[in-house]
Amino acid sequence: MDGGTGPLRHVPVMAEEVLNFSKKEGLFLDATAGTGGHMLTLLENTQAKVVGLDIDLSSLRIAARNLRGFEGRFMLVNGDMKTVKNLFKTKFDLILFDFGLSSFQLEDEKKGFSFRKEGPLDMRFGRKGITAREFLENVSVEELAKILRKYGDLPNAKVIARDIKKKLPKTTLELALVVRKRSPRRKGHKFVARVFQAIRMAINEEEENVKLGIEGGIELLKKDGRLIFITYHSGEEKRALEVIKERNDVKLLTKKPVRPGKEEIKRNPRARSAHLRVLEKL
Ligand SMILES: C[S@@+](CC[C@H](N)C(=O)[O-])C[C@H]1O[C@@H](n2cnc3c(N)ncnc32)[C@H](O)[C@@H]1O
């Protein structure tokens, strides 16, 4: 597979903007490498060496294939962004975070992220931690409702939480069906997507990892080094900005989030909720 088309190809979000804010050489870290979309852009358009980190080994295997031809300029590391500070002894000129999940992960039914494909209720990015199914078994209705509200913005979170706990679905399609039954007719898709997003964010502790990742990333930046991050959820963005506000060793270069252009959103609907921000180490 050449990484050209098909499920192995995750189209990098706001690649042009990432490149515009990027340094042109040095040592870069892509802390959410995935299948290597942004890494490829950086390798093709700068002189830098790029380290790619991801918690998902299966994504990195594909990244290695997609980056063929750039041997000697990149390295892939399987690890967790929440410990990023301790993973590297060296400092970087550029660090990139592109939070959330990739198209490759969404398409792989065994990972259980998709509400369109039958699969186990797993939803873990890596292999550690509890699965979505185990989480649903152990969480209370109240706690689940809180999570659906917080990460999924669901108006009828309590009713959906109660139904999920009652049915305790084992598979993705079973969960989707429970939610669909409680969703307004035209909003079925939207509600199911939000429930999946909320459960995924909870079991992978995504909001907390945004905080730990960015904190660790700042520690790993050289002076004048840049950290670019792309969030897809307002809670995550807020958390990231809180981290930055508390520090006096970084400067935010983008007061307002940089948004993808209309053309990109048309080409790649995944990009529609993306907010990109850049900070510089003082
Ligand atoms: C949106 S994708 C990145 C796609 C990539 N930028 C590209 O263009 O191909 C986000 C990636 O973050 C990874 N990820 C999620 N949580 C992580 C964590 N705690 N530590 C490291 N990587 C993580 C996911 O496995 C996923 O591959």
The ligand as a MOL file (V3000), in Angstrom:
LIG
                    3D

  0  0  0     0  0            999 V3000
M  V30 BEGIN CTAB
M  V30 COUNTS 27 29 0 0 0
M  V30 BEGIN ATOM
M  V30 1 C -6.1140 12.5340 14.6810 0
M  V30 2 S -5.0230 11.1850 14.8480 0 CHG=1
M  V30 3 C -3.5220 11.8220 14.2140 0
M  V30 4 C -3.3970 11.7450 12.7330 0
M  V30 5 C -2.0740 12.2320 12.1930 0
M  V30 6 N -1.8310 13.6020 12.5610 0
M  V30 7 C -2.0210 12.0880 10.6960 0
M  V30 8 O -2.0430 13.1120 9.9890 0
M  V30 9 O -1.9640 10.9540 10.1920 0 CHG=-1
M  V30 10 C -4.6810 11.1470 16.5690 0
M  V30 11 C -3.7230 10.0820 16.9850 0
M  V30 12 O -3.4420 10.2900 18.3810 0
M  V30 13 C -3.2030 9.0270 18.9500 0
M  V30 14 N -3.3390 9.0950 20.4020 0
M  V30 15 C -4.4810 9.1720 21.1270 0
M  V30 16 N -4.2040 9.1790 22.4460 0
M  V30 17 C -2.8580 9.1160 22.5520 0
M  V30 18 C -1.9660 9.1030 23.6570 0
M  V30 19 N -2.4160 9.1490 24.9080 0
M  V30 20 N -0.6440 9.0400 23.4100 0
M  V30 21 C -0.1780 8.9900 22.1420 0
M  V30 22 N -0.9750 8.9860 21.0440 0
M  V30 23 C -2.3000 9.0650 21.2460 0
M  V30 24 C -4.2380 8.1360 18.3010 0
M  V30 25 O -3.8590 6.7840 18.4010 0
M  V30 26 C -4.2510 8.6660 16.8550 0
M  V30 27 O -3.4350 7.8980 16.0350 0
M  V30 END ATOM
M  V30 BEGIN BOND
M  V30 1 1 1 2
M  V30 2 1 2 3
M  V30 3 1 2 10
M  V30 4 1 3 4
M  V30 5 1 4 5
M  V30 6 1 5 6
M  V30 7 1 5 7
M  V30 8 2 7 8
M  V30 9 1 7 9
M  V30 10 1 10 11
M  V30 11 1 11 12
M  V30 12 1 11 26
M  V30 13 1 12 13
M  V30 14 1 13 14
M  V30 15 1 13 24
M  V30 16 1 14 15
M  V30 17 1 14 23
M  V30 18 2 15 16
M  V30 19 1 16 17
M  V30 20 1 17 18
M  V30 21 2 17 23
M  V30 22 1 18 19
M  V30 23 2 18 20
M  V30 24 1 20 21
M  V30 25 2 21 22
M  V30 26 1 22 23
M  V30 27 1 24 25
M  V30 28 1 24 26
M  V30 29 1 26 27
M  V30 END BOND
M  V30 END CTAB
M  END
